[in-house]
Amino acid sequence: MSLDVSPALLEQAERGEVDEADFVDCVRTSLPFAWQMISSLVAQLKVDGGEFADNTTPPPDEQARGQLLRALASDAIRGALERHFGVRLAFQNCHRVAVFPLDTSSDDRLEKFTSVRAQLLNQSPELRDC
């Protein structure tokens, strides 16, 4: 799943000056499932508080799964989303997205979430081919 880049944004990139807000808007419109998941988790974190908010429900289809993978596997996209929403993003398997506050209050929880142990414990046969 590639981003749907407008001619104006492509022109910015060719000039060497990309407005990050324009890039974030491109991500929002190109990857709507990923955008919705991350924005809803950010809202959940703000409302509920706590150390983090995460999603444990697999995407409804391969297109949605591809959007999550694209958003979180790209350093540029992931970084822009983290800056836009003011959170740290973490990712396990093909669907378990988590958002953590920027402050250090949840550093221990983030470290546990992104550990090798947590990755191994989050495996299941149903997700083997995701």
N, C-alpha and C positions, 0 to 999 in steps of 0.2 A: 504494500500500500504506500504509494508515494503521496507527497503533498500536492495539492492543487494550487500551484503558484500562479498568481495573477501576473499579467505582463508588467504592471507597475512595480510589483515587488521584485520580479526578475530584473528589471531595469535598475532598481536600487542596488541589487547584489552585483550587477555588472559594473556599476560605478564604484562599488566598494563601500557603500554606506547603506546599511540596512537598519531601518527603524525597528527596534525589538517589538514594539506594540503592533506593528504591521505583521511581523513574523508570527507573533502569538495569535493574531486574528486568523492568519493563514492556517495555523495548527487547529484552531477552534473549528473552522469551517471544513477543513480536510479530514479531521479525525474526530467526528462528533461523539462517537461512543466513548473514546478515551477521555475527551474533554468533559463529558457529562459525568463519567465515573470520578475523575479527579476532583472536579468542582463540587460534586456532592459529598465526597469524603472531606474536603476542606470545610464545607458547611457543617458537616457532622462534628468535626473536631472543634470548631468554634462554638457550636451549641452545647455539645456534651462535655467539652473539656477533656481532660485526661492526657495520657502520654502520646496517644496516636489514634487514628481511625483507619480501618482497613476493610477491604472487600474480600469475601471468601466465596462469592458466587461466580462460577465460570461464565464467561461471555456467552451470549445466546447463539452465536454462530462464528464461523471462521473469519468473516469480515471484521466483526467486532474484536475478535482475538488479535487479528492482524493490526488493528488500530492501536491496541494496547502495546503490542510488541514494538511497533514503529515509534510510538511516543516515548516509551521508556528505554528503548535500546539506543536511541540517538542521543548523544551527549548534548547536541545543540538544542534539540526539542526539549529534552528533560530539564536542562538548565534554564531554558526560557520559561518553562512551566513553573519550576521552583521559584524563580524570581517573581513571576507574575502573581502567583498565589501566596508567596511568602511562607513556603513550607519546604521541608526536605521530603523527597519521594523515595520509597523503597519498593522493591519488586521481587516476588518469588514466583516460580513456575511461569505459567502463561496467563495468569489472571489475578494473582493476589497482590494488589496494589495497596500501599499504606502511605499515609501522610503523617509527618511528624512536625511539631513546631520547630522554628528556627533556633529558639533558645536552647540552652544546654540541659533543660529540665528532663528531657527524655533521651539523653544520650545513651544511657545504659539500655533502655528498651530498644532503641534503634540498633545498637550493637547486637543485641540478642536476636532481633528480627532478621538481620542481615548475616547472621552467623552461618557457618557450614552446618552446624547442628540443626538450626531452625530450617534450613533448606532441606535437609534430609528428612526431618520430621514432617514436612509439608508435602511429601510425596504420596501419591496414591495411584493404583492401577488405572483409574478412570482418566487421569491426567497424563498418562504416559506419552500420548501422541499429540499433546497440545502444542 
